[in-house]
């Protein structure tokens, strides 16, 4: 039985790690694309040799020509710049919009039936940009952030309580960054509410650490940012699509009235299946959580307006 093809645009740390995880699971044939000459091709060769060593029937190709993504079942967009010291949020937004916009055009032309997973930051705005430029239905363009942020939250809770991460459940919504919304009522350990195990101030500290988790890793690595956990979040979403699992995961999607929001991409729980978002799941939020979600959405709207104005100029 032939495997579906997944194209990963951007062969840096996150893209290459995603490819390696997918390869080791034997989920799909892989195409790596990158504008840097030799980068995607070299990593593809390395991965192909890893597949042979493992005895996996996975084909891997790499290069610079977007024609190679033709017919892809999924396309993952990791291409873009990381924020550097002295770079404003608007600078990062402008730089990555200039990269991601043309990639979206290529996806629309080469892989018009694909489900697209966006990873490039600023995540929610880039998801909105890909949705607009591809013209795809909202079900087939999703941003990966909530899966990563929720995993980080569960890791920190497990570390604090010295329990298995598998025993911790939690959901992070909203925007990927300072305005993420950790739903406190969703955080449980072996089915028990976290609020019954830790005082409120400690719960707030864990949530704050989750919000700043990416910066914590950057400060430690000095010359890089996180890639193992982001890639794992991408693969979790891809598995749900390929297996038509209807798994409930947080993802950035365009809302059309859900949670009282319209025409904005923001992180909410969704049911992921073969065609992408099968359903947007409405979960109960406190007034504070609802307000925080709307505040995050307003920042995303401002970013989208900025990108639109820049494109029109």
N, C-alpha and C positions, 0 to 999 in steps of 0.2 A: 504494500500500500504506500503510495507516494505521500510525502509529508507536505504540509502547507509551507509557504515561504513567508518569512518575516524579514522586513528590511529595517535596519537600524541606521538612521542618518546621524552621523557623529560618532567617530570611532575613538573618542577619548576614554577616560576612566569609566564613566557610567555606561557608555555605549558598549565598550568592549567587555565589561563585567556582565552586563545584561546578556550579551551574546554567549559568553562562557556558561552562564547559568542555564540558558535555554538549550545550549548544546548538550550539557551534562544530563539534562532531563530528556533529551531526544525528542523535543517537542516540534521542531520545525527545521527546514532548510533555512540557511541564513545568508543575508546579503548585508555587508557593511559598506557604507558610503561616507566619504569625507573629502573635503576640498583640499586637504593637505596631501600632496602627491606621495604615494607609497604607504601612507599610514594605514588606511583601511585594507589595502592589499596585503601588507605585511602581517597585520593582525589576523586576517582571514587565513593566510597560510598557516600561521601558528595554531589557530583553532582547528583547521582541517586536520592537522597532524595530531592534535589532542583527540579528535573524534576517532581517528584511525587507531590510536593507542587504546582507546576505550572500547573499540569495536562497535562504534555507533554508526548507523546508516544515515548520517547527517552530512549534507553538502554545504560548504561554506565558500562564498565568493566575496571579493572586496575590490573597491576601486573608487573612481571619481565620477563615473558616468551614471546619471540618474535613470537611464534606460534600464539598468539592471533591476530596478524595483518593480518593473512591469508585472502585473498580476499578483502582487503581494497580498496575502490575507490580512496582515497587519503591518503598519509602519510605525516605528517608534522614533520620535524626534528628540534627540539629546543635544544636537548641535547648538553652539552658542558660547558666549563668553561668561566666565565667572566674574562676579563683582570684585574689583580690585580696590586697594586703599586709595582714597581720594575720588573714587568714581561715585557720582550721585545715582540715585535710583532712576532718574530720568535718562542719564547717560547709558546705564545698563539697558534700560527699556528701548532706547533708540537703536543701540548697537544690535541687540538680539532681534528686534523687529525686522531690521534690515537683513538678517540672516534667515529667520524663520519664515518670513513672508514668501520669498521665492521658493523655499522648500515646499510650502503648502501648494504653490502653483504646480510644482513638479509632481506632487502626490496626486493632485486632481487629474493631471494629464496621464500619468503612468499607472496609477493604481486606484482607479475611480470607485472600486468596490471595497476598499480597505477600511478596516477600523484603525483609527489613529490614536496613539497614546503620546501625549505631549509631556516632556520632562523639563524642557528649557525654562529658565526663570526670566522675568517674573511669571510664574507658572500660570496663574489664572488669565492674565492678559494675553500670553502667548497662545493659550487654549482658544480664547476668543478670536485671536487673529487667524489661527489655522482654520477654525470653523468658518469664518467669513471668507477667507481666500479660497478654500476648497469648495465651498458651497454645499458641503455634505450635510445630511440631516444631523441634528444634535446628538442622536444616539451613537453616531460613529466617530465622534471626536471627544476624547476624555483626557483630562489632565491628571497626572500621577503626583499626588502630594499627600493626600489624606492617609493612604496606606502606609507611607513612610512615617508621617508624624504620629499616627496611631501606634505603629511599631515602636517608635522611640519612647512614647509615653509608657507603653507596657514594659519595655526594658528597664526604665528607671524605677517603676513601681516594683518590679520583681527584684531589682538590686536592693532597694530600700528594705523590703520585707524578707529578703533571702528566700524567695520561693522560685519555682520554675516559671519562666516567662510564659509557658503554655497555659498556666493557670490564671493568667491575667487577661482581662478583656477591657477594651476602652475604645472610644471613638473621638477623633479630632476632625472638626469641620472648619468651614470658613476659608480664609485666604492662607496660602503657604507663606509664613513669615510672622511678622509682629502681630498680625490680626487673626491668627488662628484661634479657633474656638474649641476648647476641650470640654466635652459634655460630661460634667462631673458625675451625673447620675448613671452614666454608662460604664464607669470604671468599677470593675468587680475583680475580686480575687477568690477563686474557687466558689464563685457564685455569691460571695458576700460583698456588699457595697464597700468600696475603699473608705468611705466616710465613717464606717463603723470600726475601721482598723487603725486609722491615723487621725490626728487632730487636723482641723481645717487649715492651719498655717502650713503644715507639712504637705498636705495635698496641693496647696497653692504653690509651694516651692517646687514640687515635681512638675506641675504644669508649666511653671516659668522655665524650668530647665529644658522641658520639651520644646518650648518656643525658641529657645536659644541653642538648641542642640547642634544645628549646623555650624554656628559660629564657634561653639566649643571645640568641634572637631578641626575647623580651620585653624584656630589658635594653636592647637597641638601639632598639626601636620606642617604648619608654616607655608608650604608651597602647594598645597592641594586641598580639596574639599572632600566631603563624604562621597563614596561610590558603592560600597558593598550593600548598604541598606537601601539606598535609592534604587539600585538595580534589582534587588530582591522585591521591592514594591512593584516595579514594572512587571516582573515575571509573574507575580501573584495575579495581577490584572490580566495578563496575557493568558494564563492558564484558565481563568474563568471564561474567557472568550472562546478559546479553542475547545474547551470541554463542555461548552454551553451549560456551565455550572449554576448559573443564576445565583452566584455568590454575592452576598451583600458586603460591599466595600465602599469606603469614602473615596470620592473622585470629584474633580472639578468638571462640572457640566453646565450647559446653558439652562437657566431656569425660565420657565414660562408660566409663572404664577405660584409655583411651589414655594413654601416658606415665605409667601408674600413678596416674592421678588420676580422681576421680569427682565429679560434681555441683558442678563449678566451671567458670566461664568464664575462659579464659586463652588467650594467643596461641600458636598452633601452626601449622605449615604445613597448608593445606587445598587441596583441588581444588575450584575454583568452577565451577559449571555452571548450567544453566537453572533448576534448583530450589534453588539456593543451594549448600550444601556437599554435593558428591557423594561426597567421601571425605576423611577425616583422614589425612594423610600422616605416617607415623612415620619420623623421621630419627634417625640415630645421634647420641647425645649422650655427652659425657664424664661421669664421675661428678660433677664440679664443676658442669657445666651442668644435669644432671638435678636436683641438689640446689638450684640456683638457681631452676629452674622450679618446684619444689615449694615453695620459700620464698615465691615470688611468689604461688602459688596460695593459700597460707595467709593472706596479707594480703587477698586478694580475698575469701576465706571470711569473714574478720572484718568486712569491709565489708558483705557481704551479710547477715550476722547483725545488724549494726547497723541496716540499713535495715528488716529484718524486724521487729526489736524496736520500732523507732520507729513502724512502721505499726500494730503491735498495741497500742501504748500509748494 
